Amino acid sequence: MNIVLVGMSGAGKSTLGVLLAKALGMDYVDTDIVIEQREGKLLQEIIENDGIDKFLRIEEKAVLELQLENCVIATGGSVIYSEKAMNVLKQGSKVIYLHVQYEEIKRRLINVTTRGIVIKKGNDLKDVYEERVPLYIKYSDKTHDCSNKDIEQCVNEIIELIQKRTQ
């Protein structure tokens, strides 16, 4: 079984994912890194040079081609826009939405313009947040609130959550 972490940029998917994988003796994959390695460019470069639609197609393709077992998978925040990718991720996996309140996301994301976040023209971070939260909830098996918690606390709580479900 895989554990798939979804949520906004800044929710802690990558940081938490590494620690979770280590604690559970699982492999770890960050889909943003997979995309950057395959494309030979940073996420932000892809978005700026090729556009959002192409970036979303690249992201979907990268996720659809993953062949992983016993792995913690940290996804890019925009993967949630692909129903096809989310359905593939849900197969043989537990999808956990790392929920963080908007104000905290805003505080954590000091590099919005260079981070490779899919923000459509005319929208701001708040618009993206409000658009994505219902999708994260829709596709996740479990929501875990990471607001106002340190990373170790979140890791321990998610391990407890996972162990309860497998007993």
trRosetta pair geometry for C-beta under 8 A, 3 or more apart (Angstrom, degrees):
i j d omega theta_ij theta_ji phi_ij phi_ji
1 70 7.2 58 55 -89 43 52
1 92 6.1 -151 -119 172 55 71
1 93 6.4 139 -173 -108 72 37
1 94 6.6 37 169 -11 120 92
2 68 5.7 73 -92 109 136 108
2 69 6.9 -114 -58 -134 93 28
2 70 7.1 -84 -83 -35 61 8
2 71 4.9 -13 -121 61 99 76
2 72 7.3 163 -168 -89 74 24
2 73 5.8 21 174 -7 124 112
2 89 7.9 -104 95 -166 135 68
2 92 6.2 65 14 117 94 86
2 93 4.0 -33 73 -105 94 100
2 94 7.5 -165 93 27 53 60
3 20 6.8 -105 94 139 148 134
3 24 7.7 75 1 54 143 167
3 26 7.2 84 19 106 109 173
3 71 7.6 -145 35 103 66 43
3 72 4.8 -16 68 -113 104 72
3 73 7.1 175 86 23 50 70
3 93 6.6 167 -89 -162 16 89
3 94 5.5 -16 -115 63 67 94
3 96 6.5 -1 -174 3 93 117
3 162 6.7 -35 -97 -104 133 135
4 73 4.7 -17 -111 67 70 108
4 75 6.4 30 -174 -26 95 117
4 89 4.9 92 -114 174 165 113
4 90 7.6 -89 30 -79 149 43
4 93 4.8 51 -15 159 109 140
4 94 7.1 -176 26 86 76 42
4 95 4.5 -25 72 -107 111 70
4 96 7.0 160 80 22 54 67
5 13 4.3 162 120 -141 123 91
5 16 6.6 157 -131 87 161 113
5 17 5.4 -128 17 -79 145 104
5 20 7.8 137 -54 34 132 156
5 72 6.9 27 -16 180 109 91
5 73 6.9 -173 21 89 72 53
5 74 5.0 -16 60 -110 117 61
5 75 6.6 -172 81 15 60 79
5 96 5.7 -25 -106 71 62 93
5 98 5.8 20 -168 -20 100 116
6 13 7.3 20 -112 -104 10 134
6 75 5.4 -7 -97 52 71 127
6 77 7.8 110 -169 -125 68 46
6 79 6.8 -116 -120 69 103 112
6 80 6.1 105 -168 -70 129 105
6 95 6.0 13 -1 -175 119 101
6 96 7.3 166 26 82 73 42
6 97 5.3 -35 77 -103 94 66
6 98 7.2 176 80 16 39 77
6 136 5.4 -177 121 -134 115 91
6 139 6.8 21 35 89 172 116
6 140 6.1 -141 51 -79 122 105
7 11 3.5 -71 126 58 130 170
7 12 7.7 -6 84 45 144 65
7 13 5.7 176 49 -58 102 109
7 77 6.7 -54 104 -112 39 86
7 97 5.6 125 -74 -168 87 62
7 98 3.8 -73 -30 60 158 83
7 99 6.6 -142 -122 -70 117 32
7 100 6.9 81 177 6 130 93
7 136 6.1 67 -98 -134 50 145
7 146 7.9 28 -151 23 168 131
8 11 4.9 118 59 -40 71 108
8 77 5.2 37 -146 -130 32 132
8 100 6.5 -107 49 50 116 102
8 105 5.1 -9 108 -128 147 141
8 128 7.7 114 -129 122 106 104
8 129 6.1 5 -99 -111 142 81
8 132 6.4 129 -83 90 84 144
8 136 7.9 -64 -37 -56 69 150
9 76 7.9 -5 -77 -165 91 66
9 77 4.6 -84 -39 -22 72 143
9 105 7.6 97 80 -164 61 106
9 109 6.1 75 111 -98 103 127
9 115 5.8 111 178 139 149 138
9 117 5.0 -95 3 -96 155 110
10 100 6.9 -117 113 73 87 151
10 104 8.0 172 139 124 116 73
10 105 4.7 119 90 -149 132 71
10 108 3.9 136 -165 97 114 123
10 109 4.4 -79 -66 -56 142 94
11 77 7.7 131 5 -95 114 107
11 98 4.2 132 151 104 123 112
11 99 7.3 -46 -140 -112 126 5
11 100 4.7 -172 -121 2 76 121
11 105 6.8 -15 -69 -102 69 101
11 146 6.2 105 -176 57 81 139
12 15 5.1 -67 -159 56 74 107
12 16 4.5 69 139 -22 99 114
12 98 5.9 -128 60 163 90 152
12 100 7.3 116 2 -50 100 137
12 146 5.8 -135 34 159 135 158
12 151 6.1 -169 -156 -109 135 93
12 154 6.6 69 110 81 153 167
13 16 6.2 -63 -133 47 16 104
13 17 5.7 25 162 -31 59 116
13 30 7.9 125 121 -128 100 92
13 74 4.1 134 146 -152 97 100
13 75 6.7 -83 -179 46 154 53
13 77 7.9 -174 -1 -68 145 74
13 98 5.9 -168 -75 25 75 143
14 17 5.6 -53 -140 31 22 117
14 18 6.8 24 162 -19 59 101
14 30 5.3 34 -118 -116 96 132
14 32 7.5 -51 -78 35 124 127
14 74 4.8 127 -87 153 51 164
15 18 6.4 -55 -158 28 27 107
15 19 6.9 14 153 -6 61 110
15 151 5.7 -75 131 -127 120 141
16 19 5.9 -66 -153 44 33 107
16 20 5.8 35 154 -24 71 113
16 74 7.7 137 67 -98 79 118
16 98 6.7 147 46 -102 159 151
16 146 7.5 -81 -68 -115 153 148
16 151 5.9 -148 -84 -153 77 92
16 154 5.6 -59 -118 109 127 127
16 155 6.0 -167 -149 -75 80 82
16 158 7.3 89 175 3 120 154
17 20 5.6 -57 -140 38 27 112
17 21 6.2 28 160 -20 64 106
17 28 5.8 126 144 -148 96 110
17 30 6.7 139 85 -83 152 87
17 72 4.9 169 -162 135 82 118
17 73 7.4 -75 -144 108 133 10
17 74 3.7 -98 -34 -55 162 113
18 21 6.0 -57 -150 35 26 110
18 22 6.4 25 153 -18 62 109
18 28 5.6 67 -108 -158 53 165
18 72 7.9 -164 -69 88 20 135
18 74 8.0 -25 -34 -27 68 138
19 22 5.7 -55 -148 37 31 113
19 23 6.2 29 156 -18 66 109
19 151 6.6 115 12 153 159 111
19 152 7.6 -113 174 -99 156 54
19 155 4.8 -68 117 -100 122 145
20 23 5.9 -57 -145 39 28 109
20 24 6.1 5 162 0 65 115
20 26 7.6 -20 124 48 77 121
20 72 5.1 141 95 -119 109 159
20 155 5.5 -152 -75 -135 74 89
20 158 6.0 -37 -112 94 125 136
20 159 7.1 -168 -136 -65 81 86
21 24 6.3 -71 -141 50 24 96
21 26 4.5 -104 -144 77 72 87
21 27 6.4 -53 -159 115 126 16
21 28 3.7 -112 -16 -66 173 104
21 71 7.4 -3 -119 -160 117 50
21 72 4.0 -127 -71 24 94 127
22 25 7.8 26 -178 -69 25 34
22 28 7.8 -13 -39 -40 69 134
23 155 6.2 127 -7 170 154 118
23 159 6.0 -76 124 -84 136 135
24 72 7.2 117 50 -49 130 118
24 159 6.7 -167 -68 -116 99 97
24 162 7.4 -22 -102 96 139 158
26 70 5.2 -149 -134 161 87 74
26 71 5.8 162 167 -111 105 22
26 72 5.2 107 100 -21 131 88
27 68 7.0 -139 82 -157 129 106
27 70 6.2 86 12 104 93 79
27 71 4.3 -35 74 -107 97 86
27 72 7.3 -168 90 23 47 66
28 71 6.7 167 -83 -162 19 80
28 72 5.1 -14 -108 63 74 96
28 73 7.9 168 -157 -82 47 34
28 74 7.5 19 -171 -5 92 101
29 33 7.7 -143 -173 61 61 110
29 34 6.5 31 -180 -50 105 121
29 66 7.1 146 118 -138 159 125
29 68 6.1 -111 7 -98 145 150
29 71 5.7 14 5 175 105 131
29 72 7.6 170 29 85 61 51
29 73 5.2 -12 69 -113 96 74
29 74 7.3 -164 97 30 48 70
30 33 4.3 68 81 8 104 110
30 34 7.0 -176 91 -13 52 83
30 73 7.9 157 -92 -162 27 51
30 74 4.5 -15 -113 66 75 110
31 34 5.1 -46 -146 33 42 119
31 35 6.4 46 154 -21 68 100
31 59 7.1 72 147 -154 120 84
31 62 6.1 127 -166 118 94 121
31 63 5.9 9 -136 -82 141 86
31 66 7.5 -65 -102 -63 100 137
31 73 6.6 47 -39 -179 99 97
31 74 6.9 -146 10 93 77 56
31 75 4.9 14 22 -126 134 55
31 76 5.5 -101 89 -13 108 84
31 79 6.6 51 86 -69 158 138
32 35 5.8 -53 -153 34 31 112
32 36 6.5 28 151 -17 65 106
32 43 5.9 -38 -157 -59 99 134
32 74 7.6 -46 10 110 98 98
32 75 8.0 110 -32 177 81 30
32 76 4.8 117 -72 -78 90 98
32 116 6.9 123 -149 98 119 146
33 36 5.6 -53 -144 38 34 110
33 37 6.2 33 157 -18 67 107
34 37 6.0 -60 -149 38 26 109
34 38 6.3 21 156 -16 63 111
34 62 5.2 139 116 -177 116 124
34 66 7.5 -28 -142 -85 170 102
35 38 5.9 -59 -145 39 27 108
35 39 5.9 4 165 0 66 117
35 43 6.5 60 98 -91 128 87
35 46 7.4 -70 154 -11 115 165
35 58 6.1 93 -145 135 109 108
35 59 6.0 -17 -92 -98 141 66
35 62 5.0 -82 -81 -52 80 169
35 76 7.2 -2 1 -37 144 139
36 39 6.3 -67 -136 50 23 97
36 40 7.8 113 170 -63 54 5
36 41 6.6 -119 -142 82 66 39
36 42 5.9 8 -125 -114 115 36
36 43 6.3 -64 -73 -44 99 72
37 40 7.6 22 -175 -69 25 46
38 58 7.8 174 93 -174 125 104
38 62 6.2 -163 18 -103 155 111
39 46 5.8 12 146 -83 163 125
39 58 6.4 26 -70 -168 130 144
41 45 4.1 -119 177 86 112 129
41 46 5.3 136 99 -55 125 82
41 49 7.5 -86 -170 35 159 137
42 45 4.6 98 57 2 79 104
42 46 7.3 -145 95 -6 44 84
42 116 6.4 -134 154 -68 85 124
43 46 5.8 -57 -155 33 34 111
43 47 6.4 30 152 -16 68 107
43 55 7.4 77 -165 -149 75 125
43 76 7.3 160 -122 -121 144 136
43 115 7.5 -16 79 142 126 44
43 116 2.6 53 100 -146 120 148
44 47 5.7 -55 -147 38 33 111
44 48 6.1 26 157 -14 68 111
44 113 7.9 68 -137 146 132 48
44 114 5.5 -30 -82 -162 165 46
44 115 6.8 115 -66 64 113 18
44 116 4.4 -103 -51 -74 66 72
45 48 5.9 -59 -140 43 28 106
45 49 5.6 4 169 0 67 118
46 49 6.5 -65 -130 49 19 95
46 50 5.3 -31 -172 31 62 120
46 54 7.3 -137 173 104 91 101
46 55 4.9 119 127 -102 109 97
46 58 6.5 -93 -173 49 144 159
46 116 7.5 44 44 -136 98 108
47 50 7.2 -50 -93 55 10 79
47 51 7.2 -16 -165 172 44 8
47 52 6.1 28 -145 -85 86 60
47 55 5.0 7 -88 -60 67 155
47 116 6.1 161 -8 -143 129 63
47 118 6.6 -155 -116 -95 129 65
50 54 4.0 -98 149 83 109 142
50 55 6.2 136 86 -51 109 76
50 58 7.8 59 105 -23 153 135
51 54 5.0 87 66 14 86 101
51 55 6.8 -148 100 -8 43 91
52 55 5.5 -58 -147 37 32 114
52 56 6.2 31 157 -20 68 105
52 118 5.4 104 -141 -146 105 97
52 120 6.4 -41 -26 -94 176 69
53 56 5.9 -55 -150 35 29 110
53 57 6.6 29 151 -17 63 105
54 57 5.6 -54 -151 36 36 113
54 58 6.3 38 151 -21 67 104
55 58 5.6 -55 -149 36 32 112
55 59 6.2 33 152 -20 66 106
55 78 7.7 33 123 92 110 156
55 118 6.5 -174 98 -92 135 109
56 59 5.6 -50 -144 36 32 114
56 60 6.3 36 155 -21 64 105
56 78 6.4 -103 -104 144 87 125
56 81 5.9 -56 -141 89 127 134
56 82 6.8 165 179 -56 94 105
56 118 6.9 69 -69 -116 96 153
57 60 5.7 -52 -146 36 30 112
57 61 6.3 31 155 -19 64 107
58 61 5.9 -56 -148 37 28 111
58 62 6.3 31 154 -21 64 107
59 62 5.8 -55 -149 34 29 112
59 63 6.5 24 156 -14 64 108
59 76 5.9 -87 -138 50 130 139
59 78 6.3 59 100 91 176 104
59 79 5.9 -137 157 -92 122 72
59 82 7.1 -171 102 -15 100 139
59 85 7.3 -16 127 -86 84 165
60 63 6.0 -61 -151 39 29 108
60 64 6.2 27 155 -19 66 110
60 79 7.7 146 -85 -138 57 70
60 82 4.3 169 -102 -115 106 158
60 84 6.3 54 -162 74 117 112
60 85 4.8 -124 -133 -51 70 121
61 64 5.7 -56 -143 38 29 111
61 65 6.3 20 160 -14 64 112
62 65 6.2 -67 -151 40 25 105
62 66 7.2 45 149 -45 60 92
63 66 5.8 -33 -159 -4 38 116
63 75 7.2 31 -102 -126 124 109
63 79 6.0 112 -65 -140 152 119
63 82 7.1 151 52 80 143 145
63 85 4.1 54 90 -147 144 111
63 88 6.5 136 137 77 95 129
63 89 6.4 -40 -178 -58 119 105
64 84 6.7 -8 -83 135 118 108
64 85 6.1 -92 -54 -100 79 73
64 88 5.6 149 -114 -14 61 172
66 73 7.3 63 179 -120 162 141
66 88 7.8 129 51 135 98 123
68 71 4.1 -59 170 28 121 150
68 73 6.5 131 80 -69 162 119
69 92 7.7 -49 -113 148 76 138
73 89 7.1 -140 90 -142 148 106
73 93 7.4 -36 27 -135 125 145
75 79 4.3 -70 173 18 126 151
75 80 8.0 119 119 -42 138 73
75 89 7.2 -7 -72 -118 140 155
76 79 5.2 122 63 -32 76 94
76 116 7.7 -77 -140 122 123 113
77 80 7.1 -37 168 5 49 110
77 117 6.7 0 54 -131 135 84
77 118 7.5 -159 86 29 95 94
77 132 6.8 0 170 -152 97 163
78 81 5.5 -18 178 4 76 116
78 117 7.6 147 -42 -160 111 51
78 118 4.1 63 -89 18 146 135
78 132 8.0 -92 -104 -104 48 129
79 82 6.1 -61 -172 35 54 105
79 85 5.4 -116 -171 119 90 140
79 86 6.9 135 140 -69 90 79
79 89 7.5 70 151 -35 134 152
80 86 6.5 55 -130 -75 46 127
80 132 5.7 97 75 -150 148 94
80 135 4.3 112 161 125 120 125
80 136 5.8 -51 -112 -71 150 64
80 139 6.4 -164 -134 23 86 144
81 118 7.5 -74 -12 97 145 157
81 135 7.3 3 -75 -172 45 166
82 85 3.7 52 100 15 125 112
82 86 6.3 160 93 -14 67 83
83 86 5.8 -58 -146 40 30 109
83 87 6.2 32 156 -21 66 107
84 87 6.0 -57 -149 34 26 110
84 88 6.6 24 154 -15 62 107
85 88 5.8 -57 -151 37 32 110
85 89 6.2 31 153 -19 67 108
86 89 5.5 -53 -144 38 33 113
86 90 6.3 37 155 -25 65 105
86 95 7.7 40 -161 -109 86 160
86 139 4.5 -70 -171 -138 136 144
87 90 5.7 -52 -147 31 30 114
87 91 7.2 40 152 -30 59 97
88 91 6.0 -47 -161 16 36 114
89 93 5.8 -63 164 55 61 151
89 95 6.3 79 125 -88 108 116
89 139 8.0 47 74 168 119 124
90 93 6.0 -129 -145 61 20 98
90 95 5.7 -46 -99 -26 75 127
90 139 6.9 -124 -65 -172 120 87
90 141 7.7 138 -136 -46 94 101
94 141 5.1 -89 -157 50 72 147
94 142 6.9 7 174 13 106 111
94 162 6.9 162 68 -117 158 89
94 165 6.9 103 -109 105 151 161
95 139 5.9 -66 128 136 159 83
95 140 4.6 -133 116 -126 99 56
95 141 5.1 123 51 0 72 87
95 142 7.7 163 89 30 54 66
96 140 6.2 66 -139 -156 15 114
96 141 6.9 -44 -72 57 54 87
96 142 5.2 -19 -114 73 77 95
96 143 7.6 143 -165 -107 61 20
96 144 5.6 10 -179 0 109 115
96 158 6.5 76 177 -138 166 114
96 161 7.5 103 -116 109 133 145
97 136 4.3 113 -133 162 128 104
97 137 6.4 -57 -3 -80 174 43
97 139 7.8 120 -66 75 112 77
97 140 3.7 -86 -26 -59 103 163
97 142 7.2 -163 25 97 76 45
97 143 4.6 -26 67 -111 110 71
97 144 6.9 165 79 24 54 65
98 144 5.9 -24 -108 71 55 96
98 146 5.0 8 -172 -7 92 135
98 154 7.4 45 -136 -168 111 136
99 133 7.7 65 -126 -137 98 97
99 136 7.4 149 -84 118 82 142
99 143 5.3 29 -23 -175 126 104
99 144 6.7 175 20 80 84 39
99 145 5.0 -39 74 -104 108 57
99 146 6.5 155 69 19 48 77
99 147 7.0 -41 117 -27 79 97
100 104 5.0 -109 170 87 103 121
100 105 5.3 129 102 -61 113 88
100 108 7.6 -4 144 5 155 144
100 145 7.8 127 -84 -162 41 57
100 146 5.2 -42 -74 75 90 94
100 147 5.1 141 -140 -77 57 72
101 104 4.9 84 65 10 84 106
101 105 7.1 -151 96 -8 41 88
101 147 4.6 58 -6 -114 95 137
101 148 8.0 19 15 -21 120 90
102 105 5.5 -57 -148 35 35 112
102 106 6.1 35 156 -21 69 106
102 126 6.4 52 -165 -120 138 76
102 129 5.0 92 -111 158 103 163
103 106 5.7 -53 -149 36 30 114
103 107 6.4 32 152 -20 63 107
104 107 5.5 -52 -147 36 34 113
104 108 6.2 32 154 -18 66 107
104 147 5.5 168 7 -134 157 83
104 148 7.0 -123 -89 -48 146 64
105 108 5.8 -60 -147 39 29 109
105 109 6.1 11 161 -7 67 114
105 125 7.3 -172 119 165 111 122
105 129 6.4 154 71 -101 155 128
106 109 6.3 -64 -138 44 24 99
106 125 6.2 133 -100 108 85 144
106 126 7.8 6 -76 -68 122 81
109 112 5.1 68 148 -70 114 83
109 115 6.6 -67 -151 -21 100 163
109 117 7.7 29 -153 -47 141 151
109 125 6.9 170 80 -130 148 149
111 114 4.8 -57 176 55 102 99
111 115 4.9 122 106 -53 92 98
112 115 5.9 -52 -131 16 22 120
112 117 6.0 -51 -159 29 69 140
112 119 7.6 32 173 -24 106 149
112 125 6.0 -83 -127 -70 142 124
117 125 7.6 13 133 -108 155 88
117 128 7.0 51 162 -179 115 172
118 128 7.4 148 90 -130 67 128
119 123 5.4 -148 -176 87 81 103
119 124 7.1 12 -163 -140 131 18
119 125 6.9 -50 -104 -78 134 52
119 127 7.7 100 -150 71 91 106
119 128 5.5 -72 -107 -58 82 134
120 123 4.8 62 65 10 79 126
120 127 8.0 -92 51 114 93 131
123 127 3.9 -126 -157 83 97 145
123 128 6.1 108 145 -49 128 79
123 131 7.9 -23 -148 -13 146 140
124 127 5.4 105 49 6 57 102
124 128 7.4 -114 108 -3 34 92
125 128 5.6 -55 -151 36 36 113
125 129 6.2 40 151 -23 68 105
126 129 5.5 -51 -147 34 32 116
126 130 6.3 27 157 -15 65 107
127 130 6.0 -59 -147 40 28 107
127 131 6.2 26 155 -19 64 112
128 131 5.8 -61 -147 39 27 111
128 132 6.0 14 162 -12 66 116
129 132 6.3 -68 -143 41 22 102
129 133 6.3 31 165 -35 64 105
130 133 6.5 -38 -136 16 25 113
131 134 7.8 -76 176 31 28 97
131 135 7.5 9 141 -5 63 118
132 135 5.3 -69 -157 43 48 113
132 136 5.9 49 151 -26 83 102
133 136 5.7 -51 -146 32 32 112
133 137 6.5 30 157 -16 65 105
134 137 5.7 -55 -150 38 34 113
134 138 6.2 41 151 -28 66 106
135 138 5.4 -49 -144 32 33 117
135 139 6.4 10 165 -2 66 109
136 139 6.6 -72 -147 46 24 94
136 140 5.9 16 164 -22 65 120
136 143 7.6 91 130 -107 101 100
137 140 6.3 -62 -133 33 23 106
137 143 6.3 -8 -112 -71 76 129
140 143 5.8 101 99 -69 144 68
142 161 6.3 150 150 174 160 132
142 165 7.9 -109 -46 -62 144 144
144 154 7.0 110 140 -154 126 90
144 157 6.5 145 -158 115 122 116
144 158 5.8 -2 -115 -88 171 90
144 161 6.5 -95 -89 -38 122 167
145 149 7.7 111 119 -5 73 130
146 149 5.5 -110 -162 51 53 113
146 154 4.8 24 -121 -107 100 134
149 153 4.4 -120 -177 86 105 128
149 154 5.2 125 111 -54 126 88
149 157 7.7 -25 177 2 160 142
150 153 5.1 96 59 7 72 105
150 154 7.3 -141 99 -4 37 90
151 154 5.7 -57 -151 38 34 112
151 155 6.3 37 153 -22 68 104
152 155 5.7 -52 -147 35 32 112
152 156 6.4 30 156 -16 65 106
153 156 5.9 -57 -149 38 29 109
153 157 6.3 26 155 -17 64 110
154 157 5.8 -58 -145 39 30 110
154 158 6.2 26 158 -18 66 108
155 158 6.0 -60 -147 38 27 107
155 159 6.4 29 154 -20 64 106
156 159 5.7 -53 -148 34 30 112
156 160 6.5 33 153 -19 63 104
157 160 5.6 -52 -152 35 33 114
157 161 6.3 39 149 -23 65 106
158 161 5.2 -49 -147 35 36 119
158 162 6.3 36 154 -19 66 104
159 162 5.8 -55 -147 37 30 110
159 163 6.2 27 156 -17 65 110
160 163 5.9 -60 -144 40 27 109
160 164 6.3 32 156 -23 64 106
161 164 6.0 -55 -152 31 25 112
161 165 6.7 19 153 -15 60 109
162 165 5.9 -61 -153 36 31 109
162 166 6.4 14 157 -9 67 113
163 166 6.0 -63 -141 42 31 103
163 167 6.4 38 159 -33 65 106
164 167 6.2 -55 -150 22 27 112
